[in-house]
């Protein structure tokens, strides 16, 4: 049975990834990579906590330290992400959403991880004039260049079911769009964080990931049973 690894486990999608992975019978354990001590039962109240293995790492040494705690053949997921407001500057945002994510992907390459799934964003494009979308596109481009056995990118639209994290614009957008969301095209329709996690897990464990690199679009994630 495979081991799963999650970076960014305390974020909205990361919490769902950890919880749902522990509930999958084919997953033996879930390594949660974190920079701080976690209260496992509080962070993941619906998870099978006996399957969770916290790995407390120095994120300044993420690539080297993560590679050491990854078993070969594991499946890995990245839910790590911030905002420019939370990070404090564009440079700090890029260090997290590009620098740390790419360092983790390099660790996956070194360790022989079989599949890597990364949350980016709808509209991710390395040539975008929008800074956020450009950084997401650049990290996709740079991870693809590593030559991992299989890597896929989940590109959700506006996320629903996100806990309070200071993203007021997204919170109000979700409130305003919720009543009419079902009539929007699936390509842009707001999506629940649990649906994103379920689609990523199915892609990694359900035989979807047979190509070296592919994208899970917002529309595709809406179609996955959950």
Secondary structure, DSSP 8 states (H G I E B T S, - for coil): -EEEEEESTTSHHHHHHHHHHHT-TTEEEEEEEESS---HHHHTTTS-GGGEEEEE--GGGHHHHHHHT--TT-EEEE-----HHHHSSHHHHHIIIIIIHHHHHHHHHHHT-SEEEEE--TT--TT-SSHHHHHHHHHHHHHHTT--S-EEEE---SEES---SS-HHHHHHHHHHHTTGGGS-TTTS-EEHHHHHHHHHHHHHSS---SSEEEE-HHHHHHS--
